[in-house]
Amino acid sequence: MTPELMRLWIEFAVGASRPAHPAPACFVERYERSRDQFSEGFPDEAARAGLREGVSPDFVRLLSGESEGEGTE
């Protein structure tokens, strides 16, 4: 990432910390989308025996802050 893009991203993130700014919704949606994509890949990894022993897709959901039934539509 170039310094200019990094600066723009930081300014966007700072703006998102203000409740009246439209950016908070963008960050919430981005986090939820990233979390879902991240946790969706773990069953495939588990099926290929690509996860370390003791790590399960349910464990990943717990670590990512996804409670049971949330974000799994």
JOVENFEN-V960895 format. One record per pair of residues at least 6 apart in sequence whose C-alpha atoms are under 6 Angstrom apart, sorted by sequence separation. I is the first residue (numbers start at 1). J is the second residue. If there is no record, write none. Layout:
i = [I,I]
j = [J,J]
This chain:
i = [16,16,43,42]
j = [23,24,57,57]
